[in-house]
Amino acid sequence: MAAVKDIFHYLDNIAPFATQLDFDNAGLLTGAMDQPVTGIHVALDCTEGVIQEAERLGASLIVTHHPLMFHARKRMTEEDAEGRLLCRLIRGHMALLAAHTN
């Protein structure tokens, strides 16, 4: 079974994460590199609907074009939309990988 690091390295060979623009936040955003991948769900953005569909399909990795977070967070609460999505990903043991400007 593939791990998140295998998918990360595959994408890194095509579009190196080291080449992302300074403002970007591409790469692994939630989860762990050694986490097993039971399925991959691909989307433009990580939304509530994307997470629901990934859960329904049994995917443990979501790969998006746009990163969920562009700026550093001081709190991880469910008081805002981004926080709710991040908390849901973490509770569900789902990895999120973004490949934006790389």
C-alpha positions as CSV (number, residue, x, y, z in Angstrom):
1,M,0.0,0.0,0.0
2,A,1.3,3.5,-0.9
3,A,2.0,6.1,1.8
4,V,1.5,9.8,1.5
5,K,5.2,10.2,1.0
6,D,5.0,8.1,-2.2
7,I,2.4,10.4,-3.7
8,F,4.3,13.5,-2.4
9,H,7.5,12.3,-4.1
10,Y,5.7,11.4,-7.3
11,L,4.2,14.9,-7.5
12,D,7.6,16.4,-6.5
13,N,9.3,14.7,-9.4
14,I,6.8,16.3,-11.8
15,A,6.5,19.7,-10.2
16,P,9.1,20.2,-7.4
17,F,7.7,21.7,-4.3
18,A,10.9,23.7,-3.8
19,T,10.0,25.8,-6.8
20,Q,6.8,27.2,-5.3
21,L,6.5,31.0,-5.1
22,D,7.3,32.7,-1.8
23,F,3.7,33.5,-0.9
24,D,2.5,29.9,-1.5
25,N,1.8,27.1,0.9
26,A,2.1,24.0,-1.3
27,G,3.0,20.6,0.2
28,L,1.6,18.5,2.9
29,L,-0.8,20.5,5.0
30,T,-2.4,17.9,7.2
31,G,-1.6,14.3,8.0
32,A,1.7,12.4,8.1
33,M,4.1,11.4,5.3
34,D,4.1,7.7,6.6
35,Q,0.2,7.6,6.6
36,P,-1.2,4.8,4.4
37,V,-3.2,6.0,1.4
38,T,-6.5,4.1,1.0
39,G,-7.6,6.3,-1.9
40,I,-6.8,9.7,-3.4
41,H,-9.5,12.4,-4.0
42,V,-8.4,15.2,-6.4
43,A,-10.0,18.6,-6.4
44,L,-9.3,22.3,-7.2
45,D,-10.1,23.4,-3.6
46,C,-10.6,21.6,-0.3
47,T,-14.2,22.3,0.6
48,E,-16.8,20.7,2.9
49,G,-18.2,18.9,-0.1
50,V,-14.8,17.6,-1.2
51,I,-14.1,16.2,2.3
52,Q,-17.5,14.6,2.5
53,E,-17.0,12.9,-0.9
54,A,-13.5,11.7,0.0
55,E,-14.9,10.3,3.3
56,R,-17.8,8.6,1.3
57,L,-15.3,7.1,-1.1
58,G,-12.8,6.0,1.6
59,A,-10.0,8.2,0.4
60,S,-7.4,9.1,3.1
61,L,-5.6,11.7,0.9
62,I,-7.0,14.7,-0.8
63,V,-4.8,16.4,-3.4
64,T,-5.8,19.9,-4.3
65,H,-4.5,22.7,-6.5
66,H,-5.2,25.5,-4.1
67,P,-3.8,25.2,-0.5
68,L,-6.3,25.4,2.3
69,M,-4.1,27.8,4.3
70,F,-2.2,30.7,2.9
71,H,-1.4,32.4,6.2
72,A,-0.2,31.2,9.5
73,R,-3.0,30.3,12.0
74,K,-2.8,31.2,15.7
75,R,-5.7,29.0,16.6
76,M,-7.2,25.8,15.4
77,T,-10.8,26.2,16.3
78,E,-14.1,25.6,14.4
79,E,-15.1,29.2,14.7
80,D,-14.3,29.9,11.0
81,A,-14.6,28.0,7.8
82,E,-11.0,27.2,7.4
83,G,-10.7,26.0,11.0
84,R,-13.7,23.8,10.6
85,L,-12.2,22.1,7.5
86,L,-8.8,21.6,9.1
87,C,-10.4,20.2,12.3
88,R,-12.5,17.8,10.2
89,L,-9.5,16.6,8.2
90,I,-7.5,16.0,11.4
91,R,-10.4,14.2,13.2
92,G,-10.8,12.0,10.1
93,H,-7.1,11.2,9.8
94,M,-7.1,12.6,6.3
95,A,-4.0,14.0,4.7
96,L,-4.2,17.1,2.5
97,L,-1.6,17.8,-0.1
98,A,-1.6,21.0,-2.2
99,A,0.3,21.5,-5.4
100,H,-0.3,25.2,-6.4
101,T,2.6,27.2,-7.9
102,N,5.2,24.5,-7.9
